[in-house]
């Protein structure tokens, strides 16, 4: 059985209507979106961003326009982009890309761009549309918080692959332990990433290629006390822990699945740190229910670690939103008053990090539903399950 990663046209129509409702409420006649994830959300065109602008023009009525450099025109057509494709010759070119757009569409009295648009591009828009008043509008960002059912299906499939990547990593380490030479961090990372990629292409049709199709961070022992350290040449060692922080994207929709493993019988110290994180992750996940603010969920989660006497080893928030971006709003952190709602997908990933010893983190990708949180990733979390 194969799985088609491309969303049907009706999904893009639904997303556009949701965004237009927000635009209307904000009094915005047209939006220009140049963030590659916003472009993908509205048109289905996934690309590698560079200096050449790619943007979506979305008016309150009529078809959206996808502005691309001519060298990407065929690629946009191949992806069956849900917009009229408008190509400009080159960048910077004699005529700016946004001047090409201005010559093609009817300029409104007022329009907006996303808050992420750079100052330089905002200035280029103002120059290309001299009669238009410009402002920032977060309509697309607000809509992207709550996933469509078809998007959730993509996240669910990505979660299955991410869990299998974890299992493949564990099997490699277990086999290596029996033979006497454990892999390096880089060797283990390469193994799990390639395993996920093979699964993706074996099971799926029309794979949506994004910059990180499958990937992850792998580190062992004291290296894992640095939360975003990249894999190196250090070899895993018996008696120590190691962390697999893995993710993948199906249809451009991400998940992450992370576990901390122990090679050999856990020591009392290792068990203490691990159990504190496991209990915090459980409490934090249970807090992901409609009506709770992100800040409150984060407080309930991290309070478990603090009550265990390990507050000095907290280095980051409980988690973050996941969607077309691996990290995106909302943020499960102090200071984010976003109220959780059905359809939001977030990571729940508390951790403790002890310099010179190790880091301990457990992460699941969680869907907020009317009836409570639902873990999309399902690799076991008990200490016995992560002992090799």
C-alpha positions as CSV (number, residue, x, y, z in Angstrom):
1,X,0.0,0.0,0.0
2,X,1.4,3.4,-1.0
3,X,0.6,6.8,0.5
4,X,0.2,10.0,-1.6
5,X,1.8,13.0,0.1
6,X,0.2,15.7,-2.0
7,X,-2.8,17.4,-0.5
8,X,-6.0,17.6,-2.7
9,X,-6.9,20.9,-4.2
10,X,-9.9,21.3,-1.8
11,X,-7.4,21.6,1.1
12,X,-5.8,24.6,-0.4
13,X,-9.2,26.1,-1.1
14,X,-10.1,25.6,2.5
15,X,-6.9,27.1,3.8
16,X,-7.3,30.2,1.5
17,X,-10.9,30.7,2.7
18,X,-9.7,30.5,6.3
19,X,-7.0,33.1,5.6
20,X,-9.4,35.4,3.8
21,X,-11.7,35.4,6.7
22,X,-8.9,36.6,8.9
23,X,-7.9,39.2,6.3
24,X,-11.4,40.5,6.2
25,X,-11.5,40.8,9.9
26,X,-8.2,42.7,9.8
27,X,-9.4,45.0,7.0
28,X,-6.7,43.8,4.6
29,X,-7.5,43.8,0.8
30,X,-4.5,41.7,-0.3
31,X,-1.6,39.8,1.3
32,X,1.9,39.2,0.0
33,X,3.5,36.2,1.6
34,X,7.2,35.5,1.0
35,X,8.0,33.1,3.8
36,X,8.5,29.7,2.0
37,X,6.3,27.9,4.5
38,X,3.4,30.4,4.0
39,X,3.9,30.0,0.3
40,X,3.7,26.2,0.6
41,X,0.6,26.4,2.9
42,X,-1.4,28.5,0.4
43,X,-0.2,27.1,-3.0
44,X,1.5,23.7,-2.4
45,X,4.8,24.9,-3.9
46,X,7.7,23.7,-1.7
47,X,11.1,25.1,-2.6
48,X,14.6,25.8,-1.3
49,X,14.6,29.6,-0.4
50,X,17.5,31.7,-1.7
51,X,18.1,35.3,-2.7
52,X,15.5,35.1,-5.5
53,X,12.1,36.1,-4.1
54,X,9.2,33.6,-4.2
55,X,5.9,35.1,-3.0
56,X,2.2,34.5,-3.1
57,X,-0.2,37.4,-3.8
58,X,-3.5,36.7,-2.1
59,X,-6.4,39.1,-2.8
60,X,-9.7,38.9,-1.0
61,X,-11.3,37.6,-4.1
62,X,-9.9,36.0,-7.3
63,X,-7.1,33.5,-7.8
64,X,-3.9,33.8,-5.9
65,X,-0.7,34.5,-7.9
66,X,2.6,32.7,-7.3
67,X,5.6,34.9,-8.1
68,X,8.7,32.8,-9.0
69,X,12.0,33.3,-10.8
70,X,11.8,31.9,-14.3
71,X,14.2,29.1,-13.3
72,X,11.6,27.7,-10.9
73,X,8.6,28.1,-13.2
74,X,8.6,24.4,-14.4
75,X,9.2,23.2,-10.8
76,X,6.2,25.1,-9.6
77,X,4.1,23.7,-12.4
78,X,5.4,20.1,-11.7
79,X,4.1,20.5,-8.1
80,X,0.7,21.4,-9.5
81,X,0.8,24.7,-7.5
82,X,-2.7,26.0,-6.7
83,X,-2.1,29.5,-8.1
84,X,-1.5,31.4,-11.3
85,X,2.2,31.2,-11.9
86,X,3.9,34.5,-12.7
87,X,7.6,34.3,-13.6
88,X,10.2,37.1,-13.6
89,X,13.5,36.9,-15.5
90,X,16.2,37.1,-12.9
91,X,17.2,38.7,-9.7
92,X,18.1,41.5,-9.1
93,X,17.4,42.1,-12.8
94,X,16.6,45.3,-14.6
95,X,13.1,45.3,-13.3
96,X,12.5,44.1,-9.7
97,X,10.4,40.9,-9.1
98,X,7.8,42.9,-7.2
99,X,7.6,45.4,-10.0
100,X,6.7,42.5,-12.2
101,X,4.0,41.5,-9.7
102,X,2.7,45.1,-9.5
103,X,2.4,45.2,-13.3
104,X,0.3,42.0,-13.3
105,X,-2.2,42.6,-10.4
106,X,-4.6,45.4,-9.5
107,X,-3.0,47.4,-6.8
108,X,-5.3,48.0,-3.8
109,X,-5.3,51.1,-1.5
110,X,-4.0,49.0,1.3
111,X,-2.2,45.6,1.5
112,X,-0.1,43.7,4.0
113,X,2.8,41.3,4.3
114,X,3.6,38.8,7.0
115,X,5.5,39.9,10.1
116,X,8.4,37.7,9.0
117,X,9.0,39.7,5.8
118,X,12.3,41.5,5.8
119,X,12.7,45.2,6.0
120,X,14.4,45.1,2.5
121,X,11.5,43.3,0.9
122,X,8.9,45.5,2.6
123,X,10.8,48.5,1.1
124,X,10.8,46.8,-2.3
125,X,7.0,46.3,-2.1
126,X,6.5,49.9,-1.2
127,X,8.5,51.0,-4.2
128,X,6.7,48.6,-6.5
129,X,3.3,49.7,-5.2
130,X,3.7,53.4,-4.5
131,X,-0.1,54.0,-4.2
132,X,-0.6,51.2,-1.6
133,X,-0.5,51.6,2.1
134,X,1.4,48.7,3.6
135,X,1.2,47.1,7.0
136,X,2.1,43.7,8.7
137,X,-0.6,41.1,9.1
138,X,-0.4,37.7,10.9
139,X,-3.5,36.2,9.2
140,X,-1.6,33.2,7.8
141,X,0.3,32.5,11.0
142,X,-3.0,32.4,13.0
143,X,-4.6,30.0,10.6
144,X,-1.6,27.7,10.4
145,X,-1.9,27.1,14.2
146,X,-4.8,24.7,13.7
147,X,-4.3,21.9,11.2
148,X,-6.8,20.7,8.6
149,X,-7.8,17.0,8.9
150,X,-5.8,16.2,5.8
151,X,-2.7,17.8,7.3
152,X,-3.1,15.7,10.5
153,X,-3.1,12.6,8.4
154,X,0.3,13.6,7.0
155,X,1.6,14.2,10.5
156,X,0.4,10.8,11.6
157,X,2.2,9.1,8.8
158,X,5.4,11.1,9.6
159,X,5.1,9.9,13.2
160,X,5.1,6.3,12.2
161,X,8.3,6.8,10.2
162,X,10.0,8.7,13.0
163,X,9.2,6.0,15.5
164,X,10.7,3.4,13.1
165,X,13.8,5.5,12.8
166,X,14.2,5.3,16.6
167,X,13.7,1.5,16.5
168,X,16.3,1.2,13.7
169,X,18.8,3.2,15.8
170,X,18.3,1.0,18.8
171,X,18.8,-2.1,16.7
172,X,22.0,-0.8,15.3
173,X,23.3,0.0,18.8
174,X,22.2,-3.4,20.2
175,X,23.9,-5.3,17.4
176,X,27.0,-3.3,17.8
177,X,27.1,-3.8,21.6
178,X,27.0,-7.6,21.0
179,X,29.9,-7.4,18.5
180,X,32.0,-5.2,20.8
181,X,32.3,-1.9,18.9
182,X,29.6,0.8,19.3
183,X,29.0,3.3,16.5
184,X,30.0,6.9,16.5
185,X,27.4,9.6,16.8
186,X,27.8,10.4,13.1
187,X,27.5,6.7,12.1
188,X,24.3,6.3,14.1
189,X,22.9,9.6,12.7
190,X,23.6,8.5,9.1
191,X,22.0,5.1,9.7
192,X,18.7,6.4,11.1
193,X,18.4,9.2,8.6
194,X,19.0,7.0,5.6
195,X,16.6,4.4,7.1
196,X,13.8,7.0,7.3
197,X,14.5,8.2,3.8
198,X,14.3,4.6,2.4
199,X,11.0,4.0,4.2
200,X,9.6,7.3,2.8
201,X,10.3,6.4,-0.8
202,X,9.3,2.8,-0.5
203,X,5.9,3.6,0.9
204,X,4.9,6.9,-0.6
205,X,4.0,8.3,-4.0
206,X,4.9,11.8,-5.1
207,X,7.1,12.5,-2.1
208,X,7.1,16.2,-1.2
209,X,10.8,17.1,-0.9
210,X,11.8,19.6,1.7
211,X,15.3,20.7,3.0
212,X,15.1,18.2,5.9
213,X,13.1,15.2,4.7
214,X,14.5,13.0,7.5
215,X,17.0,14.1,10.0
216,X,18.0,14.4,13.6
217,X,20.5,15.0,16.3
218,X,22.5,12.1,17.8
219,X,24.8,12.5,20.8
220,X,26.1,10.3,23.7
221,X,27.4,10.8,27.2
222,X,28.5,14.3,28.2
223,X,27.9,15.6,24.7
224,X,24.1,15.1,25.2
225,X,24.2,17.8,27.9
226,X,24.4,20.3,25.1
227,X,20.8,20.3,23.8
228,X,21.4,21.2,20.1
229,X,24.9,19.8,19.6
230,X,25.5,18.3,16.2
231,X,26.7,14.7,15.8
232,X,30.4,14.2,15.9
233,X,33.0,11.5,15.7
234,X,32.8,10.4,19.3
235,X,31.9,6.8,19.8
236,X,29.0,5.7,22.1
237,X,30.2,4.0,25.3
238,X,28.8,1.2,27.5
239,X,27.5,2.5,30.8
240,X,26.5,5.9,29.3
241,X,23.3,7.3,27.9
242,X,22.8,8.5,24.3
243,X,20.0,10.6,22.8
244,X,18.2,10.1,19.5
245,X,16.4,13.3,18.5
246,X,14.8,12.5,15.2
247,X,12.2,13.9,12.9
248,X,10.8,13.7,9.4
249,X,8.4,15.4,7.1
250,X,5.6,13.8,5.1
251,X,3.9,16.1,2.7
252,X,6.0,18.9,4.2
253,X,4.4,18.3,7.6
254,X,6.9,17.5,10.4
255,X,7.0,15.5,13.6
256,X,9.7,14.8,16.1
257,X,10.3,11.7,18.2
258,X,13.0,11.8,20.8
259,X,14.2,9.3,23.4
260,X,17.2,9.0,25.7
261,X,18.7,5.5,26.0
262,X,21.0,3.8,28.5
263,X,23.6,1.3,27.3
264,X,23.8,-1.2,30.2
265,X,22.1,-1.3,33.6
266,X,21.0,2.2,34.6
267,X,22.8,3.6,37.6
268,X,20.7,5.2,40.4
269,X,21.8,8.7,39.2
270,X,20.8,7.9,35.6
271,X,17.4,6.5,36.8
272,X,16.8,9.6,38.9
273,X,17.3,12.0,36.0
274,X,15.4,9.9,33.6
275,X,12.4,9.4,35.8
276,X,12.1,13.1,36.6
277,X,12.0,13.9,32.8
278,X,9.6,11.1,32.1
279,X,7.2,12.3,34.8
280,X,7.5,15.9,33.6
281,X,6.8,14.8,30.0
282,X,3.7,12.9,31.1
283,X,2.4,15.9,33.1
284,X,3.2,18.3,30.3
285,X,1.5,16.2,27.7
286,X,-1.6,15.8,29.9
287,X,-1.8,19.6,30.1
288,X,-2.2,19.9,26.3
289,X,-6.0,20.3,26.4
290,X,-8.3,23.0,24.9
291,X,-8.6,26.1,27.0
292,X,-5.2,25.8,28.7
293,X,-2.6,28.5,27.8
294,X,0.8,27.5,26.5
295,X,2.4,29.2,29.5
296,X,0.3,27.2,31.9
297,X,1.1,23.9,30.2
298,X,4.8,24.8,30.4
299,X,4.5,25.6,34.1
300,X,2.8,22.3,34.9
301,X,5.5,20.4,33.0
302,X,8.6,22.1,34.3
303,X,7.2,22.2,37.9
304,X,7.7,18.4,38.1
305,X,11.5,18.8,37.4
306,X,11.7,21.6,39.9
307,X,9.9,19.6,42.6
308,X,12.4,16.8,42.0
309,X,15.2,19.2,43.0
310,X,16.6,19.4,39.4
311,X,15.5,22.9,38.5
312,X,19.1,24.1,38.0
313,X,19.4,21.6,35.1
314,X,16.4,23.0,33.1
315,X,17.7,24.7,29.9
316,X,14.6,25.2,27.8
317,X,10.8,25.3,27.6
318,X,8.4,22.3,27.4
319,X,8.0,22.5,23.6
320,X,6.8,24.2,20.5
321,X,4.3,24.0,17.7
322,X,5.1,21.8,14.7
323,X,3.6,21.9,11.2
324,X,5.2,23.0,8.0
325,X,8.0,24.3,10.2
326,X,9.9,22.0,12.5
327,X,9.7,24.8,15.1
328,X,6.8,27.2,14.8
329,X,4.2,28.9,17.0
330,X,2.7,28.5,19.5
331,X,5.5,28.2,22.1
332,X,5.0,26.1,25.2
333,X,6.9,28.6,27.3
334,X,6.5,31.3,29.8
335,X,5.2,34.4,28.0
336,X,3.1,32.7,25.4
337,X,-0.6,33.3,26.3
338,X,-1.9,31.4,23.3
339,X,-4.9,29.3,24.3
340,X,-4.6,25.7,23.1
341,X,-7.3,24.6,20.7
342,X,-8.2,21.4,18.8
343,X,-6.1,20.9,15.7
344,X,-2.9,22.3,17.2
345,X,0.1,20.0,17.0
346,X,3.0,20.5,19.5
347,X,6.1,18.9,20.8
348,X,6.2,17.9,24.5
349,X,9.9,17.6,25.2
350,X,11.2,18.6,28.7
351,X,14.7,17.8,29.5
352,X,17.5,18.1,32.1
353,X,21.1,18.7,31.2
354,X,24.0,18.0,33.6
355,X,27.3,19.3,32.3
356,X,30.0,16.7,32.3
357,X,27.5,13.9,32.7
358,X,24.6,13.8,30.2
359,X,21.3,15.2,29.0
360,X,18.0,13.5,29.3
361,X,15.1,14.4,27.0
362,X,11.9,12.7,25.9
363,X,9.8,14.2,23.1
364,X,6.5,13.3,21.5
365,X,4.5,15.1,18.9
366,X,1.0,15.7,20.3
367,X,-2.3,16.6,18.7
368,X,-4.7,18.7,20.8
369,X,-8.2,17.3,20.4
370,X,-11.6,18.0,22.0
371,X,-11.2,14.9,24.2
372,X,-7.7,15.6,25.2
373,X,-4.1,15.2,24.0
374,X,-3.2,12.4,21.5
375,X,0.4,11.4,21.0
376,X,1.1,10.9,17.4
377,X,4.6,9.4,18.2
378,X,4.4,6.2,20.2
379,X,7.8,4.8,20.9
380,X,7.8,3.5,24.5
381,X,9.0,5.8,27.4
382,X,9.5,3.6,30.4
383,X,13.1,3.2,31.6
384,X,13.1,-0.5,30.9
385,X,12.0,0.3,27.3
386,X,15.0,2.6,26.7
387,X,17.6,0.3,28.4
388,X,19.9,-1.5,25.9
